[in-house]
Amino acid sequence: MDRPGMVWMGQNTTHLEPPPEVVDALIESTRSREFQLYAPALGFEELRGLIAEDLGLVGFEVMVTDGAVGGLHHICTALAPSITRLVTSDPGWPWPARFLALTGVPTSTIEIYSPDCHYKLQARQMEEVIEEGSLIYLIDPLNPLGSAYEREELEAIVDLARRTGSLLVHDCTYRHFAAGHTLAAELYPEGTFTTYSFSKWLGLAGLRLGAVVARPDLLDRLSRVPSNPLGANIQAQRAAIAGLKAKGEWLERVLDVNAGNQRIVAAAIAASEVGEIVVEPSHGNFLAVDVSAAGWDAEAVCEALLDEEVFIRPGTYQSPAFGRRFVKISTSVPTEWAERFAAAWSKLTPRAGRP
Ligand SMILES: Cc1ncc(COP(=O)(O)O)c(C=O)c1O
């Protein structure tokens, strides 16, 4: 951030010119000094309604949170006394397991970096570790690989959850980038928490706004004691309302730019002798690229690109087991950034000692 020339392709954040309606809403909220107020504990009614509508979930309640991660933290904290185990994946997103570790709840981490399981959690793998009363953490589309769950895969997982009296967190942070997406909440309404983010599709990462959506009786387990009873950032909520109202045109543009950038990145990788895209097509605003066959270590690749002022992430942040093998490149960025990435990547050559 303090390096203005840096190409920022490591956090799956969106760096395009925002919708003018969003900027206007922020300015208007600031001018009218709304920041001197607290927002309602569960968020503005209008925003809660728009989020439920965006997901197409009828009869569900919405709790607006401080980013999706604020919601995940609250789910973990509020449910910890009543769950037996967390079931999650490697690669995955490490925070829920870390939150639950503080409370002594054990985690089973299933390794999914393999075509055998299509680079995502399968019910048959979960069956081996799940206990009665577990919490399943399912990221869909999956950061960092870009795999997304088919309806039948979700049905098998939901069936397992029902049989074992387990709850499901369906982390839908990247849902808007997916080509076709099924909500587990439709299949397992009585046991699913859906988490929602404004950081990625709308590009509001720094404003810290997200939501947890669940059936009223389930959400009540969280909303009885909200993690932030004084309400999430009021300006962020105004921006999110404006963003949801302007969503159609905006999202079309973001998806278009994202797809174009993924083509640029893929072409650069294909033209070089370094790297293979792990999951194609990616359903996220990022691509995971395995660099191990060219003899590279993921962290060394990131350092080499950093020398060219291009920031991408090594897999190690999200995968203790496989993270040295792959890097992650975020693609909802200006096209010139993707081109800068391509130029930097083209300087990589295979390393001695390749397998
Ligand atoms: C899988 C996953 N869940 C949650 C989050 C957090 O999103 P937010 O910025 O809304 O807190 C991220 C952010 O990278 C993520 O990748």
The ligand as a Gaussian input file, in Angstrom:
#p B3LYP/6-31G(d) Opt

LIG

0 1
 C      -12.536000     -17.825000       1.991000
 C      -12.609000     -16.475000       2.582000
 N      -13.517000     -16.228000       3.533000
 C      -13.615000     -15.018000       4.112000
 C      -12.793000     -13.980000       3.728000
 C      -12.931000     -12.655000       4.410000
 O      -13.717000     -11.758000       3.688000
 P      -14.031000     -10.327000       4.254000
 O      -13.085000      -9.377000       3.616000
 O      -15.463000     -10.068000       3.866000
 O      -13.857000     -10.362000       5.732000
 C      -11.823000     -14.185000       2.754000
 C      -10.902000     -13.113000       2.367000
 O       -9.938000     -13.280000       1.694000
 C      -11.744000     -15.471000       2.155000
 O      -10.848000     -15.727000       1.204000

